[in-house]
Amino acid sequence: MALKKVKGNIERMFDKNLTDLVRGIRNNKENEAKYISECMEDIKQELRQDNLSVKSNAIAKLTYLQMLGYDISWAGFNIIEVMSSSKFTLKRIGYLAASQSFHCDSELLMLTTNMIRKELNSQNQYEAGLALTSLSCFVSTDLARDLANDILTLLSSTKPYIRKKAVLMMYKVFLKYPEALRPAFPRLKEKLEDPDPGVQSAAVNVVCELARKNPKNYLSLAPVFFKLMTTSTNNWMLIKIIKLFGALTPLEPRLGKKLIEPLTNLIHSTSAMSLLYECINTVIAVLISISSGMPNHAASIQLCVQKLRILIEDSDQNLKYLGLLAMSKILKTHPKSVQAHKDLILQCLEDKDESIRLRALDLLYGMVSKKNLMEIVKKLMVHMDKAEGTVYRDELLSKIILICSQNNYQFITNFEWYITVLVELAQMEFGSKQGIL
């Protein structure tokens, strides 16, 4: 009789699963805190049971409550219990809870070392993959040191699924235990030419992230990355590689000269706007770094400007802003190439996005010459009349004054005209700036 009662209690606990918890919270909006407090008591009762299925059900509910901001660190031992389950469906719940609630300073992590090592050496690729994914969220210095060789071994796995996750996990290991990088580097370099594109992409990602801190250490990989750049069709990977070359070029000028042709080919051929922008950005950086060779690459600059025009004309505000940003970089070294697109920049002053209007104003400041000064100022004055917002109108006023007065008024050929402009500006109403005379 007593056995039946215990069994009945367990079954009732099963009645309230994660779905019931979520539904109950939604139905108790006015007394949510009280309802959750009652659920917490039920969960604590469930965790006292020997039945691992009951415990996993409780941990699943705690995982949801943790996402709502509730502390579940008190259930750390129970999470590890569920992680150690022989059933993958239960194990997965435990590892999910661990990835959310454990952190690198958790004292309980020392209890997980052997268990995770066992998972990493499992013949079931999904168990090993589960361990790698969760470990990346809470790996500590001690775990990184103790498990580095086990993870490194997985880079030679016959399963691409495992190799990819292991490559990505090695990056987290390097961050926590830098001493692992040197012995792991040859194996990581091999993965750059892995037959599986997913593994290859993961290796590129890891090396590019490492190179952000110290690009010089990765100059030796330039030939491998150059081959990938000229053969890969993965736009995401190409963006990473091109960014890396942008960091390597200042360290090796000869590399920059070699990059111009393949980058130019990509600019011609790609339809992906994100890749197009990175190519243009890197070409500009390369040409600036090899200033002695810039006169020979006027065609590349013209191509970049023409493609940037496409970005600026695009309806996507982000692309438009990036186009203007890149155009300002070209302006510093090739002002004449940008000045030819003055009308397009002036059109941007009509954009509804203030950040784009301000970026266009900055560009106009650098595009002024003796020939176009009066035209630009005239259009800015017309724009001033219909501009909205005191902050933006004040910025317009400042830009007009700066445009005219830059380099000791070198672009002004008619000071009577300039005095007329000042008088007109003085008669306008502004926000924080109450006058200019």
N, C-alpha and C positions, 0 to 999 in steps of 0.2 A: 504493500500500500504506500509506504514511504517512498519507495523507488518510483512509483507512478507519479507521485506528487512532484518529486524533483524533475522528472522527465517533463511533466506538464508545465512546470515553471520555465524550463529551458525553451519549450515550444512557444510559450507566450512571449518570451524575450525575442524569439525569432520573428514574432508577429510585427514588431516595430523595427523595420529595417531602415536603410538610408532614405528610401523614397518616402516612407512614412514620416521620418523626421523632417524632411524638406516640406512636405505637405502640411505638417503640423505647425511649423514656423510661419508658413504663409497664412494659415488660418487663425493664428494668434498674434496678429500684428499689435494689438493693444496691450497684450501681456507677454510680449516676446521674451523678455529677460526671465520672467518667472517660468515660462514654459521650458526654456532651454535649461534652466537650473534643475527642473524636475527630470529632464532628459539626461542631464549629466549624472544624476543619482542613479538612474536606470543603467547608464553605461558603466558606471563603477561597479554595479552589481554584476553586470555581464562579464566584466574583466576578471572577476573573482572565480568564474567558472573554469573548469578544467577543459571543457570542450573548445578546441581551437577555432571551430567554425563560429561559435558564439563570440569569441574574442575578436575574430576578424571583422565580424559584423559591427562590433562596438568601435573598433579602430576606424572602420570606414566612416562611421558617423562622426567620430572625433576629427577626422581629416576634414570633413565638411565644416564643422564648427570652428576649426582652426582658420579656415579661409574667411570666416566671419569675424575673426579677431580674438577668439578665445584661446587662452593658453592651454596647451595639452602636453607640456613638457613633463608633467607628473606621470604620464603614461608611457615614458620611455622604455621601461623594461617590458611592458606588454607589447609595444611596437616591435621590439627585437624578437619577442616570442613568435609573433605572427610572421616576421621576416624569415624565421627559421623553418617555417612549415614546409613539408614535403610536397604539398599541393600548390601548383603554380598559381591558381586563382586566388588562394589565400596569401601566398608569398607576395604577390603583386600589390595587394592592399597594404601589407606591412612596409614594403619598400616605398610606396607612394607616400605614406605617412612619414617615413624617415626623411625622405627628400624635402618634405615641407617643414618638418619640425626640428630636425637635427641641424646643428651647425658645427663649424670646425672646432669650437671650444667645448662642445658637449662632452661631459665626463664619461658618458656611456659608450663613446665610440671605441674605446679599447676593447669592449666586449664583442665588437662586430668584425674585428680583423680576420680571424680564422673563418668565420662564416662567409664573409665576402670573398675570401681567397677560394673557398670551396665552390662558390657560385661561379667565379671567374674560370675555374678549371672544369666546369660542368660540360658534359657532352651536348646538353640542350642549349642551343645558341640563344634562345630567348631568355633563359635563366641568366646566362652570362651577360646578355645585353641589358637585362633589367638591373643587374648589379652595377654595371658600368654607368648607366644613366643616372641611377640614384646616387652613386658615389660621387659623381661630379658636383652634386648639390651640397655635400657636407664633408668632402675630403679635408682632412687635417694634415699637418706636417708629418705626424707619426704615421698616419695611414698611407700618405704618399710615399714615404720612405719604405715602409714595410711591403707595400703592394706594387711598387714601381716595376720590379722584374716580372711579376705575374702579368701585369698589363702590357709590358713591352713584348712578352712572349706571344700575346694575342695578335700582335701586328703581323705575325706569320701564319695566322689562322687560314684555313682553306675556305672559310666562309666570309664573303665580302661584308656581310652584315656586322660581323664581329670586328673585322679589321677597321671598318669605318668608325665604329664607336670607340675602339681602343685608341685610334689615332687622335680623336678629339679629346679623349680622357687624358692622354699624355700631356696635353697643354695644361690642364688643371694640376697635374702632377708637377710639371716644371715650375708653375707659379708657387707651389707650396714647398717643393724640394728641388731647387735649381741644380743641385749636384747630379740629378738624373739626366740632365740635358746632354751632357757630353757623351756618355756611353750610348744614349739612345739616338743621337743625331744620324749616324749612318743608316739605321733602320728607317728613320723618319724620311730621310732623303730618298730611299728606295721607293717609298709609298708615293712620291711625286710622279712616278712612272708606273703606278699600279695599273693592271689591266681593267680594273673596275672603276668607272668614272666617279662613283660616289666616294670611294676611298681616296682617289686622286684629288678630288675636290676638297675633302676633309684635310688632307695633308697640306694643300695649298693654303687653306684657311689658317691652319696652325702655324705654318712658317711665316705667313704674312703678319699674323698677330705678334709673333716673337720678334720679327724684324722691326716692328714699330718702336721697340725700346732701344734696339741697337742694330741699325741696318748694316753697319760695316761687317758684322759677323756673318752675313748671308750673301756677300758679294760673290762668293765661290759658286753659288747656286744660279747665278745669272744665266749661264748657257741653258740649264734645264728649263728655267722660266721663259726664256726667249723661245725655246722650242714649243712650249705649251701655248704661248701667246700666238704663235703663227699657225698652230694646228687645231687648237680647241674651238669648239662651237658653243661652249657653255658661257653664256654672257656673264653670269654671276662670278664665275671663276676668272674670266678675263678682267673684270673690274678689279678684283683683288690683286691680280698680277700687275696690272697697269699702275695701281696705286703703289705697289711695292717698287716698281721701276722708278716711279716718281721720287721715292725716298733714296734709291740707290744712285741715281744719276749724278747728284752733286758730289758723290764720293768717287765716281769714275766717269770723267767727261767723255771718254771714248764710247762708253755705253750709250750715252745720249745721242750721239751722231748715228749710231746703228739703229736706234729705236724709231727715228723719224719716219722711215719708209713703211714699216709694218703698222705704225700708228695711223699714218695717213691712209693706208689701205683700209683699215678698220673704219675710219671716219667716212670714207667713200661708200663702204658696203653695208654698214650696220643700220638697222632700222630701230634698234633699241635706244631710246633717248638717254637712259641712264649710262649705258656704255658709251654712247656718243659724247656725253659730257665729260666722262672720265678721260677719254682719249684726248679731247681738246684741252682739258686742264693739264694733262701730262705733257702734251706737245708744247704748250705755253711755258711750262716749268723747264722743260728740256732746252728750249731755245733761249730762255733767259740764262740758264746755267752754262750754255756753250755760246756765250755772246759773240765770240770771235767768228762763229760759223753762221750767225743769223742772217747776214746779207744773202747767203746762198739758199735760204729757205723762205723767201718772200711768198712763194706759191703756197707753202704750207700755212702761212699766216692768213693768206687770203681765203683759203679753204676753211680754216677755223672760223673766221669772221662770217663767212657765208652760212655755215652750219649753225653758228650762234644766232644768226638772224631767224632761223627756223625755230629755235627754242624760244626766242623772245616773242615771236608771233603766235606761239602755241597758246591754246586756251587754258592750259594747266598753269596756275599761278606759281607753283614751285619751279617748273621748268623755266618760266619767264624770269623769275628772280635769279636762278642759277646762270641763265644766259647773260643777264646784265652783269652779274658778278664776274664771270669769265671775261666779258668784254672789257671791264675796267682793268683787268690784268694786262690785256693786249694793249690797251691805251697807253700804258706806261712806257712801252718800248716801240710801238708802231701806231702813233696817234693818227697818222693819215689814213690808215686802213679802217679805223673806227669812225673817223670824221665823215667818211662817205655814207654812213648810215645815220646821220644826224636826224633825219626826218622820223625814222623809226623810234629813236630814243625820245624825241619830242612827243610822239604819240603815247608813250608810256606815262606821260604826265597826266593823261586822262584816265589812267587805270583806277579802279575802285580801291585797290589795295595800296595803302599808304606806304608800306615798306618798298613797294616797287616804284612808286613815285619818287621816294627819297633816293633810291638807288639810281634812278634815271637822272636826278638832279646832280648827283655826284659825278656821273659820267659826263654830263654837259659841261661841268666845270673844267674838265680836262680836254674837251673837244674844241674849245674856243680858239679862234684865230682872228687875225685882223680882218679877214674877208667875211667871216660869219658872225662876228660879235654882235653887230646891230640886229641881225635877223634873229639870233637866239634870244637876246634880251627882249626884243619886241614880242616874241611868242610867249616868253615867260611873264611879261606884263599883262598880256591878254589872259593868260592862264590865271594870273593873280586875281583878276576880277571875279572869276567864277569858282575859285578854290574854296573848299569848305574846311572849317576847323582852324582855330587861331594858331595852334602849334605848327600846322603845315604852312599856313600863310607866313608866319614868322620865319620859318625855314626858307621859304621862297624868297623873302626879302633879303635874308642873309646871303643866300646864294647869288642873287643878282649883284649885290654889292661886292662879294668876293670875286665873282666872274669878271667884273669890270676893273677891280683894283689889283688883281693878281699881277705879280712881277712888276710892281711899280707902274701900273696902268699901261703896260707895253702894247696891249692890243687896241687901245683907244686912239683913233685917228682924228676924232672930232669931239673936243671937250665941250663945245656948246650943246651937242646932242646929249652928252653925259649929264650936264647940269639939268637939262630938261627932264631926263629920267629921274634924277634925284628929287626934283620938285614934285613930279607926279607921285613918287613913292611917299614923300612927306605928307601928301594930302590924303593918303589912304589910311584906313583904320586897321590897327593891328592889336594883338593880344598883349603880351608881356613887353614888347618893344614899342615904346611910345613915340618914337621919332628917329630920324637918322641924320638930321641936320643940326 
